[in-house]
Amino acid sequence: MSRESETDVPGGVALPGTLSETLRAELIAFRRDLHMHPELGNQEFRTTAALKARLEQAGLRPRVLSTGTGLLCDIGDWDGETPLLALRADIDALPIPDTKTGVPYRSTIPDRAHACGHDVHTTAVLGAGLILAALDRRGLLPRPVRLIFQPAEEVLPGGATEAIEAGVLEGVGKIIGVHCDPRVDAGVIGLRPGPITSACDRLEVTLDGPGGHTARPHLTTDLVTAAAKVATEVPALLARRVDARSGLSVTWGRIQSGHVCNVIPQHAELSGTVRCLDLPSWRAAPDLVHAAIDEIAALHRAKSQITYIRGVPPVVNDPDVTELLRTAQSVRRGSYAIEDTEQSLGGEDFSWYLERVPGAMARLGVRTPGDTVKRDLHRGDFDADERAIEVGVELFTAAALIDGGLD
């Protein structure tokens, strides 16, 4: 995947910003170090310190966010008026065990893993920052760029909201990011103008009743049956109350009730997520979900209490910024290294940035070419073909140079 010569932008202008073998090796080592030391949202102190030290070593002046973790770092002299291009990475890990075998960089922290590829995102933005800083010293950076290393993407409603409150978007004209995709080969990115992820909210439901003997369910509230009906019938009911094209989906991840086989319990709990493909459905979802749960629970004489936790809206890619990423990838690797991607039902707090400024997120292929095993994110065996780091770095650098009007 290495290209020793500089590639051309449209018009024949040489475009700098490719990786040296030395930097490529350093970035792989940096990613492996992060992978071995995963940190949960708002606890990314070691990760923040490692990033800060490396950026300072490059002569930059990163600033730790007021939230205590995460960084903001500007490259180039910003006049306070020229709109900045921001490169965003998320730095947190997941509370699941790393189950990979046969790799030297497996997580050293019990029940913690970079199972969503945030270590790859972080390393790609770091590498782009180091290259752009070197170009700036040579007078080859046409416009200042901002690096955003954001904490707590996995913590609803997402660390992006606090990062925005901390001022990371001040002066930003557009923002770009990537997300690992284990269904796409390393070397390839997936692009989609418009919605590329979905809205995601969290749902907590408790059901209560007097309880009783399983020999006489007619004299009490059969709470286990009530919980089962809520679990199965609420999604079905919602499917008939919203436009099918909205993709509103309730999926349960936890149901808990009872202790012994012959006692009808007094309490049941359900937890799950609500996902929507479009903004109108997302805005209507809380009222619709509340009404459906209350109806089903009441039908079975259970008292319901609902906690609906707002998460994130869909990531809606700006067409012009998506085209910037398409041009950047075409320049680096050719149009064959781009594929159209579908809208995912996964949520991403990158969406909060796009509520304020235009931007776009690309799917970054991390599958080893030829690998036929189906892999997914948020699994303990998740891993990335590390050649994807170079793709991300050079995508970001090309986008920054092209957006700045290098000529």
Sequence and secondary structure as in RCSB ss.txt:
>XXXX:A:sequence
MSRESETDVPGGVALPGTLSETLRAELIAFRRDLHMHPELGNQEFRTTAALKARLEQAGLRPRVLSTGTGLLCDI
GDWDGETPLLALRADIDALPIPDTKTGVPYRSTIPDRAHACGHDVHTTAVLGAGLILAALDRRGLLPRPVRLIFQ
PAEEVLPGGATEAIEAGVLEGVGKIIGVHCDPRVDAGVIGLRPGPITSACDRLEVTLDGPGGHTARPHLTTDLVT
AAAKVATEVPALLARRVDARSGLSVTWGRIQSGHVCNVIPQHAELSGTVRCLDLPSWRAAPDLVHAAIDEIAALH
RAKSQITYIRGVPPVVNDPDVTELLRTAQSVRRGSYAIEDTEQSLGGEDFSWYLERVPGAMARLGVRTPGDTVKR
DLHRGDFDADERAIEVGVELFTAAALIDGGLD
>XXXX:A:secstr
    S EEETTTEEE     HHHHHHHHHHHHHHHHS   TT  HHHHHHHHHHHHHTT   EE TTSS EEEEE
S   SSS EEEEEEE   BSS     S TT   STT B  SSHHHHHHHHHHHHHHHHHHHHTT   S EEEEEE
  TTSTT THHHHHHTTTTTTEEEEEEEEEEEEEETT EEE SEE S EEEEEEEEEE   EETT GGGS  HHH
HHHHHHHHHHHHHTTTS GGG  EEEEEEEEE SSTTEE SEEEEEEEEEESSHHHHHHHHHHHHHHHHHHHHHT
T EEEEEEEEEE   EE HHHHHHHHHHHHHHH GGGEEE    S   THHHHHTTS EEEEEEEEE TT  S  
 SSSTT    THHHHHHHHHHHHHHHHHTT  
